[in-house]
Amino acid sequence: MSQQPKPLIRRSDEIEYEDVGAADGLRKGVLIDESRGAPNFAIRRFELDAGAEVPEHTNEVEHEQYVLSGEYTVGIDDEEYTVGEGDSLLIPAGVVHWYRNESDEPGAFICAVPNGDDEIELVE
């Protein structure tokens, strides 16, 4: 019988952000994941600077995203979409996608993924 996870509250000032190596101007903070006792999913918060671009890439797992602030363009499978605060996205595993923030304001989004390997592969 598996052990029941313990409830967890993490305050915003406890989250450490790090630069994402695949793109200048993109930072990630891991809010909840396996290391914090979450048995199934990880929740991460990304910040995308004004003028920042994330190159075309794929991920090993699906991504569910929710835009917290700002407005930016996301490319998914040769289609471009402008997204902003309150919009949601589903990016299936293995699908080519990218981001571009052409505005003068930073953007931020929450990304939920299944626990496990979330290896990123840049498209050349």
LINKA-V117276 format. One record per pair of residues at least 24 apart in sequence whose ideal C-beta (glycine too) atoms are under 7 Angstrom apart, sorted by the first residue. I is the first residue (numbers start at 0). GAP is how many residues later the second one is. Records with the same first field share a line. If there is no record, write none. Layout:
I=GAP ; GAP
//
This chain:
4=32 ; 33 ; 34
5=31
7=24 ; 28 ; 29
16=30
21=32 ; 33 ; 35 ; 98 ; 100
22=29 ; 30 ; 31 ; 32
23=28
24=24 ; 26 ; 27
25=26 ; 28
32=82
33=81
37=77
39=74 ; 75
40=71 ; 72 ; 73 ; 74
41=71 ; 73
42=67 ; 69
43=67
44=63 ; 65
45=62 ; 63 ; 65
46=59 ; 61
47=24 ; 51 ; 53 ; 58 ; 59
48=52 ; 57
49=51 ; 53 ; 54 ; 55 ; 56
50=50
51=49
52=46 ; 47
53=44 ; 45
54=43 ; 67
55=40 ; 42 ; 67
56=40 ; 41 ; 63 ; 64 ; 65 ; 66
57=36 ; 37 ; 38 ; 63 ; 65
58=34 ; 59 ; 61
59=33 ; 57 ; 58 ; 59
60=32 ; 52 ; 53 ; 55 ; 57
61=28 ; 29 ; 30 ; 31 ; 51 ; 52
62=28 ; 48 ; 50
63=26 ; 48
64=24 ; 44 ; 45 ; 46
65=43 ; 44
66=42
67=40 ; 41 ; 42
68=38 ; 39
69=31 ; 33 ; 35 ; 36 ; 37 ; 38
70=32 ; 36
71=27 ; 28 ; 29 ; 31 ; 35
72=27 ; 29
73=25
95=27
//
